[in-house]
Amino acid sequence: MRIPVDINDMIERGALVAINHSGGKDSQAMTIRLVEAGIPRDQLLIVHATLGDVERPETISHIRKTTFGLPLVIARPRRSFFEMVRARGMFPSPRYRQCTSDQKRGPIERELRRYLAANPRFAGRIVSAMGVRAEESAVRRSRPVVNRNARGSVAGRTWIDWLPIHGLTRREVFDTIAAAGQDPHWAYGRGMSRMSCSFCIMSSLADLRCAARLRPDLLSTYIALEDEIGHTLRPDGTSLRETLSRLDAA
């Protein structure tokens, strides 16, 4: 892995390198690449935003098993996904992804600020590594590989966001995992194409059908919530009950 000059300078100055880990294939491959790059282990930290009941089972244990014994910080939201939806009276949407801000980004940033404050040896310097890949979408393709985080770079902190595997293909991600002697999260082998909430606003129809098969009890909770608030998880306004019924009939 070629480490950008700005990132290498931060590492040489003793910055914390926080690896944002969802439990998915991209996070796993990124962790492998960063460890293999020779970044000092005492500067590496794994951080995971747990999604509670809507997270895929065994995600945290999978992260622990595949991150080379690196320290792990679990970031927890102030309220659960279902509490958030009930408070708004609607599910998040691709345009307004409150799930990302409330359940992931906000809790992670809060825990990383605490970690920096509790570990002055990093002198307020942090590199936040994220497994975003250009191949995934036009929006992600346009994101800079290295970017100063203006929101985080305050009060004596220098916060840089880094996308270490931005140029990797899906095949290269799985090859990286295999070459390290690891397996990806079990959900991929059961048919899921991506890791996120078990039922996600961004899910393909195939992933929704797969999730329904893997987690029928959780599906019932989502359907009951849709009925309760009169709003649907699917951005097109089709209920999960109707969506899955159509898929089964096709």
Secondary structure, DSSP 8 states (H G I E B T S, - for coil): ----HHHHHHHHTT-EEEEE--SSHHHHHHHHHHHHTT--GGGEEEEEE--GGGS-TTHHHHHHHTTTT--EEEE--SS-HHHHHHHHTS---SSS-HIIIIIIIHHHHHHHHHHHHH-GGGTTEEEEE----GGG-HHHHTS-SEEE-TTTS-TT-EEEEE-TTTT--HHHHHHHHHHTT----HHHHTT-SS-SSSS-TT--HHHHHHHHHH-HHHHHHHHHHHHHHT--SSTTS--HHHHHHHHHH-
